[in-house]
Amino acid sequence: MSDDIRQRVRVIVAEQAMIDVEQVSPESTMDDLGLDSLGLVEIVFAIEEEFGVSVPYNANEPNSEEFDISTVKAVEDGVIKLTAEKV
Amino acid sequence: MRRVVVTGTGVVSALGIGYDAHVDALRAGRSGIGPIELIETEGLTIGIAAEAKGYVATDHFTKNELTLRDRVTQMALTATEEAVARSGIDFTDDLGMRTATIIGTSMGGQHTQDDNYRLIYRDGKQRVHPFTVPKLMSNAPASWISMEHGLKGPAWSISTACASSNHAIGQAFHMIRGGMADVAVTGGCESGLTYGVLKAWEGLRVMSKDTCRPFSKTRNGMVQGEGAAILVLEDLDAAKARGANILGEIVGFGMTADANDIVQPSLDGATRAMRAALADAGLDGSEIAYINAHGTATAANDKTECAAIRNVFGDHADRLLVSSTKSMHGHCIGAAGALEMAATLSALGSGIVPPTANFEEPDPDCDLDVVPNEAREADVPFALSNSFAFGGLNAVLVARRFDD
């Protein structure tokens, strides 16, 4: 279940970064992937649509602990938590 | 070249109805930000705004008049009524021909659009109200102002997002200075607190959930507002000849485009706009005592704006007072520059500089005197008012205290 979520998050990130999903590693930061703040906002939107969740992300507080976006893995963990809270 | 003075101001904002109410609240550092009551907020993540709660449509318009006037037009007309009355100007046929009407608004009649689109998209209705088009069009406020006051000179609306008002006031100033018009009714209006518009802003992830804290380290985004502010600008000699009360003088206007990014601010574009405004005014910068900042309370704007002020003013930046009154009247987008010019004129006239409200903690990236939380008495011979719009369109005005 959580592996499936991780894969779906990576597909979203890869699509936004315009790279193959295999090139997205858990340790990648948004910077590594060439994603700026607009790219990140689009990823958050795609995640909300894909998983039916509401992501507490504010572009003014990128380092907020509410939703960690420091690495791809952090985003995956955040989505797993949000989907678990949903049910 | 002719000199251009302000002889009337009118305001509708979250701080009250009327210029005096607006200015009194600014001086008291009282914020108009609070829970949204105008529309149903269920389903919105952001439930706050600077809503003009004191504005009651039926206090100002008959039922018939409201059929043709969106809330944004109502606010513009209400502010115009006050500005014209305060200026004491009499728009005779001849003067009406020589008067320009230039009004900024970013989004026009959003309540009309939202209400009517909801009817057809959600409720499955087959038709919308017959006056939907004339109510929602962005030039409706300018057209209504010209119609109600008999202003038959150049008239149009300007839409440059958050800089709309400054572009409007600047154009009006240059037209009078250059002789294309003798008088101008100018300013801006915005009333976009609708479900659709607020959802759109939420999507950008730049909105604060609690309040607007410009320049504070703890700032977490902007807060939407609504309102209108209108100025009557006149050629100085004509204003003097009729014994008008002169509230201040507009002496410079500069505009630039970043040509860079659709949402990110630019240090270069903002710097060049302030320099252009000072050059237009024939000033070197050392005369400026106060800057009414764009100050949206987003992470990016405030940091970039402070750096741009340092670029332009050098050491003098440390002697400037810089405040963002958006902390109190919210970000009124197309009306922002006009509401802020009202604040700027009040500082010039009284020597009381409005504060940056809701300030909590200094940010090393915004290390200017941002007049935290309490109004300050100061000698303000000249002031700057900044507007930097999404899309990288910048407009800066320079105003001078009138003590001729």
Boltz contact constraints between the chains, C-beta under 6 A:
constraints:
  - contact:
      token1: [A, 41]
      token2: [B, 205]
      max_distance: 6.0
  - contact:
      token1: [A, 57]
      token2: [B, 205]
      max_distance: 6.0
  - contact:
      token1: [A, 58]
      token2: [B, 205]
      max_distance: 6.0
  - contact:
      token1: [A, 58]
      token2: [B, 220]
      max_distance: 6.0
  - contact:
      token1: [A, 58]
      token2: [B, 221]
      max_distance: 6.0
  - contact:
      token1: [A, 59]
      token2: [B, 205]
      max_distance: 6.0
  - contact:
      token1: [A, 59]
      token2: [B, 206]
      max_distance: 6.0
  - contact:
      token1: [A, 60]
      token2: [B, 220]
      max_distance: 6.0
  - contact:
      token1: [A, 60]
      token2: [B, 221]
      max_distance: 6.0
  - contact:
      token1: [A, 60]
      token2: [B, 298]
      max_distance: 6.0
  - contact:
      token1: [A, 60]
      token2: [B, 299]
      max_distance: 6.0
  - contact:
      token1: [A, 61]
      token2: [B, 220]
      max_distance: 6.0
